[in-house]
Amino acid sequence: MSESAGVPQGSPAVGASGSAPAAPGAGGTECSGSAVGSARIAVKKAQLRSSPRPKKLEKLGVYSSCKAEGACKCNGWKSQNPPPTPPPPTPPRAEQPVAVNLLEPCRSCSHSLSDHVTHLEHVSEEEVNRLLGMALDVEYLYNCVHKEEDPDTKQVYFSLFKLLKKSILQMGIPAVEAVESPPFEKPSIEQGVNNFVQYKFSHLPSRERQTIVELAKMFLNQINYWQLETPSQRRQRAPADDAASYKVNYTRWLCYCNVPQFCDSLPRYESTQGFGRTLLRSVFPVMRKQLLQQARHEKDKLPPEKRTLILTHFPKFLSMLEEEVYSNSSPIWSEEFLVGSSGDQVPIHTVLSATTVARPPYSSSSPSPVESVGMGGGSPACKLASVLERSPGAEKRRLAEVLLSQEDCKRARVIGDIPMELINDVMATITDPSAMLGPETSLLSAHSARDEAARMEERRGVIEFHVIGNSLTQKPNKKVLMWLVGLQNVFSHQLPRMPKEYITRLVFDPKHKTLSLIKDGRVIGGICFRMFPSQGFTEIVFCAVTSNEQVKGYGTHLMNHLKEYHIKHNILNFLTYADEYAIGYFKKQGFSKDIKVSKAKYMGYIKDYEGATLMGCALNPNIPYTEFSVIIKKQKEIIKKMIERKQAQIRKVYPGLSCFKEGVRQIPIESIPGIRETGWKPLGKGKELKDPEQLYSTLKNVLQQAKTHQSAWPFMEPVKKSEAPGYYQVIRFPMDLKTMSERLKSRYYTTRKLFMADMQRIFTNCREYNPPESEYYKCASLLEKFFYTKIKEAGLIDK
C-alpha cells in the first residue's frame, strides 16, 4: 500500500508516495531500495525479446485490435486459457520450448490470434522488441495505478498508461502531449549552479575551485534524486504557496523525470536540466535542512579532512547559493549571464555537469527505486551518501565509503592492472614536477612545454579568455566593441595577405564569434570561428597572436580553450583552410588532412581559399584539453618512479648478449641472463600455441562455447548508451563477446593472454557496475567459471 500521508518531502525513492509499486513479476511486494525489481524487469524483458516470434506476437496481440473482416470492434486478443501461475523466484531459462497457437480464438470476438497481429507480419525484429518493451511498461504502470493512493499521481500514471497502450496499438513513438517540453525554464538548475560557481568562485586557485565544484556536483545529484512531495502534501505543509504552479511542475516532473526511470519507453530528462529556479525555490528549504541534518548525524563516521568539507564548506556553499536562488536581482539566472568585473565576460566552458542516472547494463529495463533511509521514529530521510553518488540498482553506500572512494580499491583485478595502492604510494613520493624520464619524445616535450607558461599566467590572472561577438539585437557593449576592434587589428597585422575589409566584415559579423586573448586589458590574440550546429562542425576562419607575444604557448592554450568551449556545446569537429605558414601550427594542435566530416556536410558551408589546405580536427569529449599537458607530465612522473622502484629491486647487473654478433638469429627467452631471476617462468607444454592457425582455431572454439552458454546473454553485444546512459562514465574499458569475435576474426589475438584479458575484462566490468545480488553479477560468475574450465580443457593454462 502507498504511504503518501506519512512521507515528508525529500525521500529519494522512486514513486510519488514514498513507496514504489512492485515491478511486474515481483509478487506484489514493495521493492523500494533494492535492485530486485529492476533486475526482474530486466530479465523479463530480455527473456521476452529472446523468445520465438509467435510468443512475442501473443504478447503484443493483447494490445492489438482485431483486423478480421466484418468490422470487428475487439480492441485486444484475450486467451481462452486461464492465466498462468506466477513465475518462480528464479526465472526459467529462455531456451525452454514455448508453444503458441496463432489459430487460438479470442475469448472476446472468437477471431484467431493471427487476425489480431496481421499488421506485425512484416515488422522488423527490432521494432517488435521495442513494442514489447512498451507492453511491459504498460503492465508496470497498471500496477502503479492500482497501488497509488494520491489522486494527482494516480491520474498521471493512468494518462501515461493510456499513452503507452495507444502507442503500441498505433505502433508509434510515445510522446507526452503537452503545451511545453523540457526545458521548461531557462536557465536550467544545472546552468544556474554553473553560473553561480563561476560568478562567486572563479577567482579561486585551481585546488580550492575544484572543492567548490565537488560541492556543486553533490547538490545537483541531490536534486536529480529528490522525491517531490505531492500537491496535497504541499498544500498541508505550505498553504500560502502557489498550489497551481507547483502542481504543474509536479506533473511535469512525474512525466519527464520520475516515471521514465522505471518505464524506459518514455523519454527521460534530468530534473536539473528540465527545470529552473521556480522548482528549485520550491524544494530548496526542506532539502537544505534535511541534507545538513543527515551530514551532522553521520559526522563521526567521516575522516577529519572530509568532515571539514561536509560540515564547514557545504553549509556555507548552500547559504551563498540560497541568497542567489531567492534574490530577484541575481545575475546567475539571466540567460545573458556574463562574468567579470564589469559584467561582460562570457563563460568559456561549463564548470560542472550533473551526473547522469546510470542504469543496469545489458538491459533496456529501468532502474529500481532508490531506498529511503529511516531516521528518528522511522520517518524517511535522505542519506548524504545518496547525494554524493547513487545510481539506481546499485548497493546502498555509507557516507564515509563514498567520500573516501573506497569502491575504487575494491574493484576486481584484471590481468596486467597496476594495483591502486602502488599508484597512490608512487604519487605520494613525486616531489620534483620538472624531472622527466629519459630522452623526450617530440610529442610529449613539445606539448608539455608549449602551454605551461600560458596556463600559469591564466591562473595568476595575467591573461584572460573571452568568447565575444557582435550583436544586431542587443545594445552594444563598449568593452566588447573595443575588443573586436583590437582583434581586427591583430588579424590584419598578422595576416597581411588577407584583405582588411574581409577581416573586418567577418569579425563584426553576428554569425561569427571570436575567442579573444586579453592581457593587461588589451587584445593580443584570438580565434575567429563560425559554428554550424546542424552540420556538426565549426569553421575556424582566423587564428593569430600578435608577433611580440608569440612563442609563449598562447596559441596552444587558446586552441585548448576553444576545444573545451565546443565540447560544452556538443560540437566535436573543427575545419579550417591553412596556408603553408599555418599548417605546422595546426598539426601540433591535432589537425590533419584526414577529414572526419563527410563532404556532404561542409560543402557550401565553409569558405574556400586558393592555395590553402583543408584540415580537420576531431575532439574527444573525455579529454580536459586545458590540463592535458599536466596530466601527461604526471603520468610520466608516475612511470619514472615505478621504474626506479623496480630498478632498486635488481641487485645484480648481467652482461649483454653477444651471440647475435656471431650470426645467431634467435634464442630462447629463458636463456637471457637474469630473466628467470625477475620472476619470469616458461610456459607449460601446450599453453602458448606457436602456430597462428592452431591458436586461432582453439580460441575460436572456446569463444563459441562461451557465447552459447546459458549465462552469456547479458554480454553478447556492447552496452547501449540509451539503455545505460551513465555506463561509459563508470566503465572506462568496455568489452563484450561481439567485440571479441570481431577481434578474433581480424587476428588481433596473437597470444592467449590477450584473449584471456579481454574475457576477464567482461567479468570485471560487470562486477564493478552491478551489485552482487543482481542477475548480471550472477551471470558473470557462472560464465567465468565455465570459461576457465574450457580454457583448461584446451590446454591454454595448467589444469
N, C-alpha and C positions, 0 to 999 in steps of 0.2 A: 504493500500500500504506500501511497505517497505520504510524505511528511511535510507538506508545504507550510503547515501552520507553525511549525516549530523550528524552521531553519533560517538563521539570520543571513543577511547579505554577506557575501564573501566566501561562501563554500565553493571550492574548486571542482565540485562534482558535476558531471555532465547531466543535463536534465534540469528542468526549471524548478523542481520542487524538492531538491535536496537528495533524492534517491532516484537512480535511473531505473527504468523498466528493464527487466531481464532481456538478454538477447534471445532471438529465436533459437529454440533448442536448449535453452538454459533451464528448462524445467520449472519456470515461473519464479525462480529465486532471484533476489536482487544481487547484482554483481558489481556494485559501486566499489571502486578502489582496487580492482584486480583486473588481470588480463584475461580471465577465463572467458567472459562474454565475448570480448573481441576475438580471442583465438577461436572460439566456436563458430562465430560468424565467418571468420577467415577460412576455416576448414570446410564449413558447409558450402561456401561459395566456390572454393577450389574443387571440392568433390563434384558439385553440380556442374561446373564448367568442364570437368574431365569426363562427365557421363556420356553415354551414347546419345546420338541425335534424337532418337524417339523419347528418351527420358527428358531431355530439355524441352521438346515440344509439348510433352504432357504438362510440364510446369508452366509454360507460357500459355497453354490452352486455357488455363483457369482465368486468365486475364484477357482473353481474345473473344470477340463477338463471333457468332456463328455466321459462316459465309454460304450456307446451303441455300438453294433456290427456294422461293416461296416467301421471301421477306421475313425470315426467322428473326425474332427480337431477342433471342438469348444473348446475354452480354458476357458469358463466360462458361466454359465447359465444366461440368460437375460430374465427378466419377460416381458410378453406381455402387462401387465397392465401399465398404466402411473405411473411415480414415485410419491410417496406420498407427500402430502404437508408438509412443515417444521413443526416440533413438536411445541406445545405451550411452553411458558417460563417455566411452571410447568409441568414436565413430567407426563404422565398418569400412573396410578397405574399398577403394574406388573400383578395383578390378572385379568385384563380385558381380555376377550377371544380374542384369535388371531387365525384367520382361515388361514391355509396354505394348499394348494393343491399340494401334491407331484407329481400329474399327470399333472400339468400345463406345457404346452410345452414351450420350449426355443424359444425366438424370433429369434435367430440366426440359430440354427440347427434343430429346431422343435422336438427335443427329450425332454422327460419329465424331471422335476427337479430330480426325483428319479434316472434317468440314470446318473446324474452328481454327485450324493452323495452316490453311492453304496459302495464306499470304506470306508464310515463312518458308515456303518450299525452296525458293532460290536465294534466300538471305544468307549472307556470309556467316561463317562461324564466329567471327569477331563481333558482328552485330548481335547475333543470338546471345553471346556471352554478356554483352552489355545489357541487353534486356533482362537476362537472368539476374544480374546484379540489382537492377531496379526492382525485380519481383521480390527478392529477399528483403530489400529495404522497405517495400510496401508492408511485408509481414511484420517487420520490426516496428514500423510506425503504427500499425494496427494494435500491437501490444501497448505501445506508448499511450495511444488514445484511451484505451480501456483502463490503464493503471493511473493515469494522471487525474488529479482532483481539481487543480486550479483551472477555472473556466477559460481564461485567456490563453493559457498554454495549451489546453486541450484543443481549442479552436485552431491554433496554428498547426498542431500535429495533424489534425483532421484535414486541413487545407493542403498540407504537403502530401498527406496520404492520397488524397484525390488527384493531386498534380502528378505524382509518380504513376498512379494507376492509369490516368489518361495518357501519359507519355508512352506507357507500354502498349496501350490499345492503338495509338496512332503511330507507334514506332518513332517517336520524336525525341528531341533533347529536352529534358526538364528545365524550365526556366521560370523562376518566380515572377508572376505578373505584378509589377509594382510601378508606381509613377517614377521612382528614382532607383538607381542601382548603386552599389558601392563604388567609390567612397561617397558617403552621404554628406560629409562636411570637409572643407579644406581650410587650412592644412589638417592632415590626419593627426591622431595622437602621436604616432611614431615620428612624423615630421616635426610636430611641436616640441617633443622631447629632444630631438636632434637640434632644433633651433635653440632650445634652452641651454644645452651643453655648450654650443658654440658661443652663444650670447654671454654666458656667465663665466665660462672656464677656458676659453680659447687662449688666454694669456698664460696659462699654467705651463710648467715644463712637461715634457712628454710623460714621465712616470706618474706625476700627480694627475695629469689629464686622463691617463689610462684608468686610474682608480675611479674617476668620475664616470667614465664610460661603462665600467663594470656595474656601478650602481644604477646607471640608467638602464642597462640591459635587465637587471633584476626587476626593476619597476615595470618595464614593458612586458616581460614574461608573466608577471603577476596579473596584468590586465588581460593578457590573452587567455589565461586560465580562470579568470574571475567569473564567479557564478552570480549573475544578476538576480536580484530579488524580483518576484512577480509584482505586477502593478498593484494588486490588492495588498500585498505585504507592505509596499512602499506607502500606500495611502494611510495605512495604520501607523507607520513609523513617522512619516513626514506629511501630514495632511495639507500643509500650506504649499507644497511644491506643485509644479505644473504637471498634473497627472496625465493629461492628454499627450503632451510631448514625450513624457517618459514611456508611455505605452507604445507609442510609435517606434521609439528606439528599441524597446524590449522586443517587439515583434520582428523588427529588422535583425536584431541580434540572434534570435532563435532561427530565423530562416537562412541567414547567410553565414553565421559563425558557429552556432551551437549544434543544431541538428545535423549539418553536414559532417560533423566529427564522426558520427556513427552511421550516417547514410551517405556514403561517398558518391552516390549517383547525382547528388546535388552539388553545385559549385560552392566552394568554401573560401572564406576570406578571414584574415586575421582581424580581431577586434581593433587592434592598434592601427590597422591600415584602412579599415572601413569606416571608422567613426572619428569624430574630432572632439573639440573642447566641451561640447554640450554633454556628451556621455561621460567624459572624464570628470566633469563637475559633479555629476550625479553619484559617482561611485567613490570619489577621492576621499572624503572624510572618513567613511567607515573603513575603507581599505587601509588607509594610513594608520588608523587606530589599531586595527586587528594585526596588521603586519608588525608594528613596533611592539605590541604586547607579546606576540609569539617570539620575537627576537629576544626580548628580555627573559622570557620563560626558558629559553634554551641557551642562555649566555654561559652557563657553567660548562657546557659541552664544547665550547669554542676554544681554540688555541688563542693565546694572547694577541697575536698580530691580527687575527680575524675578528676578535672581539672588538677591537678599536674600530675596525672598518664598519661593522654592523651596528654597534651601539653608539658610536660617536659621529661618523661621517654620514651614515644613511639617514638618521633623523634630520641632520642639517640640510642634506640634499632634498628631502621631502618638504621641509619647511620653505626652502627657497623656491621649489617648484610650485608649492601651493600658492605663494604670492603671485606667480605668473599665471596660474590657472584662473584665479578669481579676479585678477586685475584687468579692467576694461581697456587699459592703455598699454598693455604688454605688447611689445613688437614681435614676439615669437609666434603669435597666432595670425600674423599678417601673411598673405600669400606672396607679398613682395618683400619678405623678410630680408634685411640687409644687416651685416655685422660690421662694426668698425667704429672708430672714434666719432665719425660724423654720420654714421648710419648708412654707408653706401658700399659696403663690401659684400659681394655675393659669396656664399659658402662654396668652397671648391669641391668638397665631396661630403657625402653623408658620413657622420661620425660613427654611427652605430645602426644596427638594424635588429628588430625583434626576432628572436629565434623562432623559426618556423616549427609548427607542430609536426612531430615525427610520427609516422605510422608503422605498424609492423611490416617487415619486408616480405617479399614473395606473396603478397596478398593484396587484393583490392578491397579488403574489409576495412572498416573504420575502426578507430581506436576505442578502447573501452573507457568507461567513465573513470575519472580520477577520484581518489579517495578523499573524503572529508575526515579530518582527524578530530576526535573529541577533545574538548578542553573545558574542564570545570563543569561538572554535572552532566557531562555527555553532550553538550551543545557543540556542533561542528565549528571548527576554526581552521584558518589556513596555516599550514606549516611554511615557514620561510624557506625550507628546503625545496618546496614545490615552486617557490618564486624563482629560485636560482636556476634550477634545472629539473624539468619534469616533462616527460614525453608519455602520451597515453599508451598504456600497455607495459610501461616499464615498472620495475620494482620501486617501492617507496624507499626513498633515501633519507637518511638523517641529515640534519643541517651541517654538522661538523664534517661528515663524509663528503658532502658536496663541495664545501668551501676548500677542503684540503685536496680535492680532485683525486681521491684515493682510488676511484674506479680505473684510472689510468694504470695504477700499479697492479690491479687485479686482472688485467687483460691476459688472455691466454697467449703464450709464446708461440711464435712462428719460427720455423727453421731459418736461421740467418739473422733474426732480430737481435739488436743490441739491448741488453737489459736497461730499463729506465733508471734503475739505481746507479748504474755505471755512468750513464749520461749526466744525471744530476750531480754526481760526485765530480765528474770531469769539469762541468760548467762552474762548479764552485771554486775550482782551482785556477781558472783563467784569470790572470792578473795583468797581462800585457796585451791590450787590444791591437797594438800595431805589429806584433810579432806575426810573421807569416811562415808558411810551411814550404821549404824548398824553393826551387825556381818557379816563378809565377807564370801562369798561362796568360795569353793575351786577353782573354775574356775577363778573367777574374781581376787581374791587376788593373785593367783599364776601367772596368765598371766600378770597382771598389774605390778607386782614387778619383774618379771623374766627378761625382756629385757629392762627395763627402763634405767639402768646404761649403758648398751651397746649402746643404742641409743644416749645418751648424749655424750659418748666418740666419737662416729662416727661424731656427729655434731661439736665437738671440734677438730676433725682431729687426735685424738689419735689412732683410728683404721681405717682400710680401707678394702674394699671388692673388689676382682678382680676375674673375670672368666678367667681362663687361661687353656692352653692345649699345648701339643707338636704338632709339625708340621713336615711332611716329605717333604713338597714342598716349604716352606719359610725358609729364613735364620734364624737360632735360635737366640732369644733374650737372652742376658746374664742374665738379671734380672729375666725373666720368668723361665729360666732353674734353677736358684738358688732357686726360689720359689718352683718349682716342686721337687727339692731335699729336701727342707725343709718339704714339705708335705709328702714325702716318709718317712722321719724320724719321723714325728708326728704320722702317721698312724702305723708305725712299733712299736713305743713305747706304744701307747695306745691300740693297737690290737695285743697283744703278741701271741695269738693263730693262727694268720693269717701268712702264710709263707712270709718272706720278699721278696723273688723273685716274688711271685704272686702280692704283693702290688706294687713293682717297675714296673712290666710289665703293670699293669692297669693304674697307674698314668701317665706313659710315653706313653701309647697307644694313637695315634692320634684320635681314635674314642671316647675316654673318655675326659671329661672336669672336671675341679675342681674349685669350688667356694672357693677361699682362703681368710683367715682372717689374715690380716697383722697388726702387732703392733710394732712400733719403728723399722720398716724396716725388721722385721723377721716374719716368718710364725708361728702362734700359733694355727692354726686350719683350717679345711676345710671340704668340702663335695665333694667327687668324684662321678660323675654320668655319665650315658650314655643315650643320648636322642634317642628315636625311633619315629620320627615324623609320619611316615606312620602308626604306630600302635597306636598312640595317648597316649603314656605314656613315662615316664623316669624311668630308674632303678637307685636307689641310692646304690652305691657299698660300699663306706667307708664314715663314718662320725665321726669326732673326734676333740676334743680340748685338747691341752696339759694340763697335770694334774695341774700345778701351776697356770693356768688361768681359771680353772673351777669354777662353782657356781658364775659366774658374769653375767649371761644372754647371753653370747656369742653364746652358742648353739642355743638358741631360735632365736636370731637376725640373725644368719647365715641361719637358715632354712627359716625365713621370706624373706630374700633377695633371696633365691633360688626360693621360690614360685613366687615372683614378676618377676623374670627373666623368668620363664617358662610361666607365663601369657602373657608376651610380645611375646613369641614365640608360643603362642596358643597351648601349651601342658598342659592339665589340670588334669593329673593323675600321681601320684608317686607310685612306687612299690619298696619294699625292703625286704630283709630277715634279721630279727633282732634276735640276740641271747637273752638269758634270762636277760642279763645286760642292753640291749638297748631297750627292749620293753617299759619300763616306760617312757623313753625319747620320743620315737616316739608317744606314746599315748598322751603325753602333746602337741605334735605338730600337733595333729589332725589325726594321723594314726589309723587305726583299722584293725581287722582281716576280716572285711566285705569288700571284694574286689569288687570294682565297675567295673573294667575292665573285659571283658569276657575272659575266659580261653584260647579261641582260639587265642586271640590277643597277649598273652605273652608267651604261651608255645613254647619252643625252642628259645626264645629270651633272657630270663634272666638266670642268673647263679643260680643253686641250691646249698644250703649249708645244710649239715647234722646238725640236732639239732637246726635249726633256724626256726623262724615263719615268714611266708609270711604276710606282712602288706601293706595296701594301703592307699592313701590319695587323695581325690578329691578336686581340687582347685575351688574356686569361683572367677571368674574374676572381680567381683564388689567389692571385699574386698581389701583395701590397707593394706597388711599384716604387713609392717614395722611400720605402725602407728595405728594398730588395738587396742593395749592396751591403747593408748592415747584416742582414740575415746570412748572406754568402760568407762574409768575413767571420761571423760567429761559427758557422759550420766548419770553416777551415780551422779555426782555433780548436774546436772540439776534436776534429780528426788528428790534428797535430798532437794534442795532449794524449789521445788514446794510443797513438803510435809511440810516443815517448814512454808511456807506461809499459807497452809491450816490449819495447827495446830494453827497458830496465830489468825485465824478467829473463832476458837472454844473457847467460853468464859466459858462454863460450863463442868465439868467433871462428868459423870454419873457413878453410881456403876455398877459393873459387874453383870452378870446373875447367879443366884444361883438356878434357877428352875431345872436345869439338874441334880443337886445333889439329887433332890427329886424324880428322876425317870422319869421326863418329857422327851420325845424323840424329840419333835419338837414344835416350837412356831411360830405364825405368825410374819412376818418380822416387821410389823408396831408396834408390842408390845415391840420391843427392845428400851430401854430408850434412847432418844436423836436422834433416827433415823429420825423422822419427822422434827426435827429442822435442819437437814442437807439439807433439800430441797427435800427429797425423798417423792414421792407420790404413794399411792397404785394404781394398775392398775384398770381401769374401768371394768365393767362386760363384759366378752367376749373378752377382749383384749389378755390376755395370756392364751392359752389353756393348761390345765394341762395334758390332755390325749394325749400321744405322737402320737397315731394313728389319732386322730382328728386333731392335729396340722399338721401332715404330709399331710393329705387329703386336708386341707384348703390351705396350702402353694402350694401344687401340682396344685390345681385348679387355683390359682392366677397366678402361673408361666406359666401354659399352656395358659391362656388367654393373658398374656403379649407376649408370643412367637408368637401367631397367629395375633397379631396386625400388621397393615399395615406399621407401622414405626419401627418395630423391626428388619428389615433385616440387618442393619449395625452391630447389637450386637449379632448375632446368634452364632458366633464362635470366638475364640481368634484371635487377630490381628497377621498376619503372618509377620515375620521379613523380608521376601523377598519383601513384599508389602509396608512395612513402616519401613525401616532399623533403623531409629532413635527413633521409638515409645517407646521402652522399656527403653531408656535413659531419656525420659521425664516422662513417667508414671511408677511410682515405684510399684504400686499395681494394676495390670490389672485384669479385671473381665469381664465376658461375660455370656450369657444365657446358653450356653452349660455347662460351668463350674458349674453354679448354679444348673442345672439339675443333674449333677453328684453328687454334694454335697447333694442335696435333697435326691437322691436315697440312698446315704450312711448314711442317718440320721444325717448329720452334723448339720442341723438347729434344735437345741433343744429349741430355743426360737424364737419368731417373730423378735426380734431386730437383731439377726444375719442375718436373711433373708433380712430384710429391709436395713441393712447396705450394704450388697453385691449389692443389686439392686441400691441403691443410688450411690455406687462406680462406676457403669457403666455410669450413667449420669454425674457424676463429672469428670471422666476421659475424656469423650467425649468433655465436655465443656472446659476442660483445654487444650486439644490438638488442637481443631479445632476453627476457627474464628466463630463469631456469625452468619455471613451470609451464612455459609456452610450448605449443605444439612444434614450433620450428626448432627450438632448442633440443627437444627430444629427437626430432628427425635427424638433426646434425650428429647427435651422439650415436644413433643407430647406423647411419650411413658411414660414419668414420670407422666404427668397429668393423663393418663389412669391408670397407676399402682396404684396411690394413691386413685383413685376412687374405684378400685376393692378391695383395702385393707380396705377401709371404709365399703364397702358393705359386706365384710367378717367378719366385727366386730372386726378387729385386732387393730383399732385405733378409736378414737372418731369421729363421723360424724360432 
